[in-house]
């Protein structure tokens, strides 16, 4: 079956698309009815049919699970973003619109029509066996039953009844495709002159008066705003903090050693060589008897000349893999061999040759050639390991016993952490923190719960200890604010070098832009080409060093009259003046005429379908609730700002 799956990967991918990918495929009118009476608030609606928060959350979870299955090693946080939630909601709304359209237009398909679709479509041919019946194991491999397949195909076919005619109505011509791709992939021969701010910065020397005036601008000073911080002290009660204060009884160490001796033994391994006289299940009793007799004769021969065992195995063993090595199986531990073989090998002494040993593979003659491991490590050698285990256990027990007492102590003696530190033998630590965890924060300082407690009004204003905050499994922390520093704009003297660098940067940029614009005006009036670089051909496919908005402006510039000129702030410390010398046709190697026409037709069809879908949304009064749209927009903006 697995060979068949590998051979039909593309077809299976098609079915997987049908099964799992959100698109215009429906979840069924019947399926939607379960949500229509939900008491949950609506996040979107199609007419009077609402999409609830519960339905949206379920769709998000389904999508996240699908993505996790497809990329199990990817950080799950990447699957939980405002953008993804918005996309899922729009997909649910889109499917609901089409479901309503199918219902309103009284569209349906009989089971026979569905079977005809499946049987006549070559994409489904691999699902049938030679008798024309469904391969149930093939359906099971993609998580479907026969009924499930029919449901999915019905949904897809009904959706296509709504949208398919619109897609098929798009009839772009090859000439229109050519015009579109010619415009998109047009090539232009250009020359570039660059005005780099670094060339202007060296000559700029701001005075103190310049810097004072510059720093008074709120747009400038806000860039130097120092965030709110707090100098804190804190103590951590957890297993690690208690381990050092735990006292061990030597008798407990010895008792643990005796009770767990097996854990302090290196696993015993044995090395053996063997000769196999093979037996198969279909052998007659007489043939098995002959095989056993041969094995017994080989035992006798091996015992007469133990040193010749390897040669005997090469000539007589039916185990081709080990025979070439003289029957050597190398070292193996318990569980590596079939039980009769293992039992015999672990009962032998080094150098012994066994009697005939019977297993499912046949008859074995075993020679034990080595023994290693299995010795008990002395107590003194493993004492540090045992002490570490016992300290950990006792520290955890101690934590459980004193956790409540720790919380009461930091609360009742809230003007200092010293009583708690002394009582529980903890170290008072110091840190400078902000309201949000720093990007490089680790341990308890990465806990938002702790920072929320630190910046609470009671802790800030009254300098009291925070309550004991649980920052991890079996971990409590209390902190107190030693000094609070509100966000502030520093004095110019404190940031003067940085302000001077910003002043130079801004004025150098202005100077570069001014010089570039003057050069642009000069060229537009017929100035010479002095300073322009070598002529290069650029296009969207081959930018030749021009990127982003520079390339776009060069390719969008009016080239009716040549040479044409463009001035662009590249945004990377450069102002570019570009002379356009020639307009060249697109490179035919990038896309042939037929492929261009096909892609253009697909794009046109997609645009027609989207336009029709938007018309359906209007007709059936489909929309996402304004409050939800606002919340999504705010979440996206916050996520973007955090990046």
KELUM-653552 format. One line per field, with one value per residue (C-alpha): residue number from 1; x, y, z. Coordinates in steps of 0.2 Angstrom, whole numbers, plus 5000, padded with zeros to 4 digits. Example, Ala and Ser with C-alpha at 12.3 -4.5 7.8 and 13.67 -1.06 7.14 Angstrom:
% residues 2
num [1,2]
px [5062,5068]
py [4978,4995]
pz [5039,5036]
END
This chain:
% residues 643
num [1,2,3,4,5,6,7,8,9,10,11,12,13,14,15,16,17,18,19,20,21,22,23,24,25,26,27,28,29,30,31,32,33,34,35,36,37,38,39,40,41,42,43,44,45,46,47,48,49,50,51,52,53,54,55,56,57,58,59,60,61,62,63,64,65,66,67,68,69,70,71,72,73,74,75,76,77,78,79,80,81,82,83,84,85,86,87,88,89,90,91,92,93,94,95,96,97,98,99,100,101,102,103,104,105,106,107,108,109,110,111,112,113,114,115,116,117,118,119,120,121,122,123,124,125,126,127,128,129,130,131,132,133,134,135,136,137,138,139,140,141,142,143,144,145,146,147,148,149,150,151,152,153,154,155,156,157,158,159,160,161,162,163,164,165,166,167,168,169,170,171,172,173,174,175,176,177,178,179,180,181,182,183,184,185,186,187,188,189,190,191,192,193,194,195,196,197,198,199,200,201,202,203,204,205,206,207,208,209,210,211,212,213,214,215,216,217,218,219,220,221,222,223,224,225,226,227,228,229,230,231,232,233,234,235,236,237,238,239,240,241,242,243,244,245,246,247,248,249,250,251,252,253,254,255,256,257,258,259,260,261,262,263,264,265,266,267,268,269,270,271,272,273,274,275,276,277,278,279,280,281,282,283,284,285,286,287,288,289,290,291,292,293,294,295,296,297,298,299,300,301,302,303,304,305,306,307,308,309,310,311,312,313,314,315,316,317,318,319,320,321,322,323,324,325,326,327,328,329,330,331,332,333,334,335,336,337,338,339,340,341,342,343,344,345,346,347,348,349,350,351,352,353,354,355,356,357,358,359,360,361,362,363,364,365,366,367,368,369,370,371,372,373,374,375,376,377,378,379,380,381,382,383,384,385,386,387,388,389,390,391,392,393,394,395,396,397,398,399,400,401,402,403,404,405,406,407,408,409,410,411,412,413,414,415,416,417,418,419,420,421,422,423,424,425,426,427,428,429,430,431,432,433,434,435,436,437,438,439,440,441,442,443,444,445,446,447,448,449,450,451,452,453,454,455,456,457,458,459,460,461,462,463,464,465,466,467,468,469,470,471,472,473,474,475,476,477,478,479,480,481,482,483,484,485,486,487,488,489,490,491,492,493,494,495,496,497,498,499,500,501,502,503,504,505,506,507,508,509,510,511,512,513,514,515,516,517,518,519,520,521,522,523,524,525,526,527,528,529,530,531,532,533,534,535,536,537,538,539,540,541,542,543,544,545,546,547,548,549,550,551,552,553,554,555,556,557,558,559,560,561,562,563,564,565,566,567,568,569,570,571,572,573,574,575,576,577,578,579,580,581,582,583,584,585,586,587,588,589,590,591,592,593,594,595,596,597,598,599,600,601,602,603,604,605,606,607,608,609,610,611,612,613,614,615,616,617,618,619,620,621,622,623,624,625,626,627,628,629,630,631,632,633,634,635,636,637,638,639,640,641,642,643]
px [5000,5014,5022,5005,5004,5021,5017,5001,5007,5000,4983,4983,4988,4972,4962,4971,4966,4949,4949,4959,4962,4951,4945,4928,4924,4909,4906,4888,4872,4867,4884,4881,4863,4872,4878,4863,4855,4871,4870,4887,4889,4890,4907,4900,4884,4876,4859,4851,4862,4876,4894,4898,4913,4913,4912,4927,4937,4934,4939,4955,4959,4956,4967,4981,4980,4981,4996,5005,5002,5010,5025,5027,5044,5038,5035,5017,5016,5018,5001,4993,4993,4980,4983,4979,4963,4957,4960,4951,4936,4935,4936,4921,4911,4915,4910,4894,4890,4892,4881,4867,4869,4867,4852,4843,4847,4840,4856,4858,4866,4860,4871,4872,4878,4892,4897,4897,4908,4920,4920,4923,4936,4954,4960,4950,4955,4967,4953,4946,4952,4951,4933,4928,4926,4933,4950,4944,4962,4967,4953,4958,4975,4969,4956,4940,4927,4916,4902,4915,4922,4905,4901,4917,4915,4897,4902,4915,4904,4890,4903,4909,4891,4890,4908,4913,4903,4910,4928,4924,4917,4934,4940,4956,4965,4983,4986,4979,4990,5005,5001,5000,5016,5025,5020,5025,5041,5047,5065,5073,5091,5096,5111,5111,5120,5120,5121,5126,5123,5140,5149,5140,5141,5160,5159,5145,5150,5135,5137,5129,5116,5112,5110,5099,5087,5087,5083,5069,5059,5048,5049,5068,5068,5054,5067,5078,5064,5070,5057,5050,5061,5061,5076,5070,5076,5068,5069,5065,5058,5060,5068,5085,5085,5082,5094,5109,5101,5095,5105,5107,5108,5123,5111,5099,5112,5117,5099,5095,5111,5105,5087,5093,5108,5102,5103,5121,5126,5132,5121,5128,5132,5138,5147,5144,5146,5134,5130,5112,5104,5089,5071,5056,5038,5033,5047,5041,5045,5058,5067,5067,5074,5088,5092,5093,5104,5116,5116,5121,5135,5141,5141,5152,5164,5165,5169,5183,5191,5184,5198,5190,5173,5174,5179,5165,5153,5158,5156,5140,5130,5113,5114,5122,5124,5135,5143,5155,5162,5164,5147,5151,5136,5146,5140,5122,5111,5096,5081,5091,5090,5075,5072,5079,5095,5096,5093,5107,5120,5117,5119,5135,5153,5166,5173,5158,5150,5131,5121,5109,5097,5080,5072,5059,5074,5080,5094,5109,5126,5132,5150,5151,5166,5165,5157,5157,5147,5136,5147,5140,5149,5155,5145,5159,5159,5140,5138,5137,5123,5113,5115,5109,5094,5090,5093,5081,5068,5070,5070,5054,5046,5053,5045,5028,5029,5035,5027,5012,5023,5034,5018,5013,5030,5032,5014,5015,5032,5030,5042,5057,5062,5076,5065,5059,5077,5084,5070,5071,5090,5087,5098,5091,5094,5094,5088,5082,5066,5053,5034,5037,5050,5066,5069,5084,5076,5077,5071,5059,5063,5054,5038,5024,5015,5029,5032,5013,5015,5030,5022,5006,5001,5003,5021,5027,5019,5021,5037,5028,5033,5023,5013,5021,5019,5020,5032,5034,5031,5035,5042,5037,5044,5042,5049,5050,5054,5069,5068,5056,5061,5046,5049,5058,5067,5085,5094,5104,5120,5117,5114,5124,5134,5119,5109,5124,5124,5106,5108,5122,5112,5096,5106,5117,5101,5094,5110,5111,5093,5096,5111,5102,5087,5098,5107,5090,5084,5101,5098,5080,5087,5099,5114,5129,5130,5145,5143,5131,5136,5137,5122,5113,5096,5084,5067,5056,5064,5082,5083,5102,5105,5089,5077,5060,5052,5067,5064,5046,5047,5060,5048,5033,5040,5033,5045,5035,5050,5068,5079,5068,5074,5068,5074,5071,5075,5080,5077,5094,5105,5105,5096,5097,5095,5091,5092,5081,5089,5079,5063,5066,5053,5052,5065,5056,5066,5056,5039,5033,5017,5006,5012,5009,4991,4987,4993,4984,4968,4970,4972,4958,4947,4952,4947,4931,4927,4932,4921,4906,4909,4909,4892,4885,4891,4881,4866,4865,4871,4887,4899,4911,4905,4913,4919,4927,4935,4942,4948,4957,4965,4971,4979,4987,4994,5001,5009,5017,5024,5031,5041]
py [5000,5012,5010,5014,5030,5036,5033,5044,5058,5071,5063,5061,5079,5084,5074,5082,5099,5093,5087,5100,5116,5131,5138,5140,5122,5122,5113,5110,5118,5105,5108,5126,5124,5118,5135,5145,5143,5146,5158,5164,5182,5185,5190,5190,5186,5182,5190,5184,5169,5173,5166,5164,5167,5148,5143,5155,5149,5131,5135,5143,5127,5116,5127,5127,5108,5106,5117,5108,5092,5099,5107,5098,5106,5124,5135,5134,5153,5156,5148,5160,5177,5191,5189,5170,5173,5186,5174,5160,5171,5178,5160,5154,5169,5165,5147,5153,5165,5151,5139,5152,5154,5135,5135,5150,5144,5126,5118,5099,5083,5065,5051,5045,5061,5061,5044,5049,5064,5052,5038,5050,5060,5053,5061,5048,5033,5027,5025,5011,4993,4981,4977,4995,4996,5009,5005,5008,5007,5022,5032,5028,5034,5052,5050,5047,5035,5032,5042,5056,5056,5059,5073,5082,5079,5085,5101,5105,5101,5112,5126,5124,5126,5143,5149,5138,5147,5164,5157,5149,5165,5174,5174,5185,5184,5180,5198,5205,5193,5199,5217,5214,5204,5216,5230,5219,5213,5227,5231,5248,5253,5266,5275,5279,5293,5291,5304,5296,5305,5298,5310,5325,5320,5322,5341,5344,5350,5355,5369,5368,5380,5369,5354,5363,5369,5351,5343,5354,5347,5334,5322,5322,5321,5307,5296,5297,5294,5283,5270,5268,5256,5250,5245,5229,5216,5199,5182,5165,5150,5135,5118,5125,5138,5125,5111,5119,5120,5102,5090,5072,5057,5046,5031,5037,5037,5019,5014,5022,5013,4996,4998,5004,4993,4989,5007,5007,4993,4995,4985,4968,4964,4948,4945,4929,4920,4907,4895,4894,4879,4887,4880,4887,4885,4874,4861,4843,4835,4824,4839,4847,4831,4832,4850,4846,4832,4843,4855,4842,4836,4854,4856,4840,4847,4864,4857,4846,4862,4878,4889,4884,4890,4905,4894,4882,4896,4903,4886,4880,4895,4899,4917,4925,4942,4935,4920,4931,4937,4919,4920,4935,4945,4958,4964,4964,4967,4959,4960,4961,4943,4931,4924,4906,4913,4926,4914,4902,4916,4924,4907,4903,4907,4915,4902,4890,4882,4879,4864,4865,4880,4881,4897,4903,4905,4887,4878,4888,4883,4898,4902,4915,4926,4941,4948,4966,4977,4971,4976,4986,5003,5006,5017,5030,5032,5035,5044,5062,5055,5048,5064,5075,5064,5064,5083,5086,5075,5083,5100,5097,5090,5105,5117,5109,5111,5130,5137,5144,5150,5160,5168,5173,5180,5192,5198,5200,5208,5218,5232,5221,5204,5201,5192,5180,5178,5174,5163,5152,5154,5163,5175,5193,5197,5213,5219,5233,5229,5237,5234,5221,5207,5212,5202,5194,5191,5173,5165,5174,5191,5184,5182,5195,5190,5196,5212,5216,5214,5225,5239,5238,5254,5247,5240,5256,5269,5261,5251,5235,5217,5210,5195,5178,5176,5159,5161,5143,5125,5124,5142,5157,5175,5190,5207,5225,5241,5250,5265,5269,5279,5285,5287,5303,5313,5314,5330,5335,5333,5315,5310,5323,5312,5302,5318,5325,5309,5311,5329,5325,5311,5322,5336,5325,5317,5334,5339,5323,5325,5344,5340,5325,5336,5350,5337,5330,5347,5350,5334,5338,5354,5345,5344,5332,5314,5317,5307,5295,5276,5263,5259,5243,5235,5233,5224,5217,5200,5207,5222,5224,5233,5243,5237,5242,5258,5264,5250,5253,5272,5269,5256,5267,5283,5290,5285,5292,5305,5298,5301,5302,5306,5300,5306,5294,5294,5276,5276,5268,5284,5287,5298,5291,5301,5289,5292,5281,5279,5265,5255,5236,5222,5209,5195,5180,5168,5173,5166,5160,5166,5151,5150,5169,5167,5153,5163,5178,5168,5161,5178,5185,5171,5173,5192,5188,5175,5187,5201,5189,5183,5201,5204,5188,5196,5212,5202,5191,5205,5196,5206,5205,5215,5232,5229,5213,5222,5236,5223,5213,5229,5234,5217,5217,5234,5229,5213,5223,5236,5222,5215]
pz [5000,5005,4987,4980,4991,4985,4967,4969,4979,4968,4968,4987,4989,4979,4991,5006,4999,4998,5016,5025,5016,5019,5002,4994,4999,5010,5027,5022,5025,5038,5047,5049,5057,5073,5076,5071,5088,5098,5113,5109,5103,5084,5077,5059,5050,5033,5034,5050,5051,5063,5065,5084,5094,5098,5079,5075,5090,5084,5066,5073,5083,5068,5057,5070,5072,5053,5052,5067,5058,5042,5051,5068,5071,5069,5084,5088,5092,5073,5071,5083,5076,5073,5054,5055,5066,5053,5039,5047,5051,5033,5027,5038,5032,5014,5016,5024,5010,4997,5008,5009,4990,4987,4998,4990,4973,4977,4971,4974,4968,4969,4975,4958,4951,4964,4959,4941,4945,4955,4942,4927,4935,4932,4948,4958,4948,4960,4973,4964,4964,4949,4953,4953,4972,4983,4991,5009,5015,5003,5010,5028,5025,5022,5036,5026,5024,5009,5016,5021,5003,4996,5008,5003,4984,4986,4995,4982,4967,4974,4977,4959,4953,4961,4956,4942,4928,4934,4932,4916,4909,4910,4892,4891,4874,4871,4865,4882,4891,4881,4885,4903,4904,4893,4905,4920,4914,4903,4903,4903,4900,4914,4921,4940,4950,4969,4982,4998,5015,5021,5008,5016,5034,5036,5033,5046,5063,5074,5087,5104,5099,5084,5096,5108,5095,5087,5104,5108,5094,5102,5087,5090,5109,5109,5101,5117,5129,5143,5148,5165,5176,5193,5204,5213,5226,5225,5233,5225,5234,5224,5224,5218,5232,5245,5239,5247,5264,5265,5277,5272,5283,5277,5282,5269,5255,5259,5260,5243,5236,5242,5236,5219,5215,5198,5193,5197,5186,5168,5157,5154,5136,5128,5112,5102,5086,5079,5066,5060,5052,5044,5047,5038,5043,5028,5031,5034,5050,5041,5034,5052,5059,5046,5050,5069,5065,5055,5069,5082,5071,5069,5088,5090,5076,5084,5102,5094,5087,5096,5087,5070,5074,5063,5048,5052,5052,5036,5027,5036,5043,5034,5041,5026,5036,5050,5040,5031,5048,5055,5063,5074,5080,5090,5108,5112,5127,5134,5123,5107,5102,5101,5119,5116,5109,5123,5137,5131,5128,5145,5154,5146,5151,5140,5128,5130,5115,5117,5114,5099,5102,5093,5088,5075,5063,5065,5075,5082,5088,5099,5105,5118,5114,5126,5142,5147,5159,5173,5187,5202,5204,5221,5233,5234,5215,5214,5231,5222,5211,5225,5236,5221,5219,5238,5240,5225,5233,5251,5243,5234,5250,5260,5247,5249,5268,5268,5253,5262,5276,5264,5257,5274,5279,5264,5267,5285,5285,5269,5272,5269,5261,5274,5286,5273,5266,5284,5289,5273,5270,5253,5244,5241,5222,5213,5195,5185,5176,5165,5164,5150,5150,5141,5125,5134,5151,5158,5174,5185,5177,5161,5171,5166,5182,5193,5183,5184,5203,5204,5194,5204,5213,5230,5227,5218,5230,5247,5243,5250,5246,5232,5236,5233,5214,5206,5191,5187,5193,5212,5211,5221,5220,5230,5225,5232,5223,5229,5217,5204,5188,5178,5159,5155,5142,5148,5148,5132,5141,5145,5127,5118,5107,5101,5098,5088,5078,5074,5069,5057,5050,5047,5039,5029,5022,5018,5009,4999,4994,4989,4979,4970,4966,4959,4948,4943,4937,4928,4918,4914,4906,4895,4907,4903,4908,4920,4936,4929,4930,4917,4908,4914,4910,4924,4925,4939,4936,4935,4946,4944,4960,4960,4974,4981,4978,4967,4955,4955,4951,4938,4929,4932,4925,4909,4895,4881,4878,4881,4889,4905,4922,4940,4957,4971,4990,4992,5011,5015,5016,4997,4985,4967,4951,4937,4918,4907,4890,4882,4884,4879,4877,4890,4890,4881,4891,4907,4901,4885,4876,4881,4899,4900,4893,4905,4920,4915,4912,4930,4937,4928,4933,4951,4950,4942,4956,4970,4962,4961,4979,4984,4975,4984,5001,4997,4991,5007,5019,5024,5035,5050,5065,5066,5084,5078,5064,5075,5088,5074,5067,5084,5087,5070,5074,5091,5084,5070,5083,5093,5079]
END
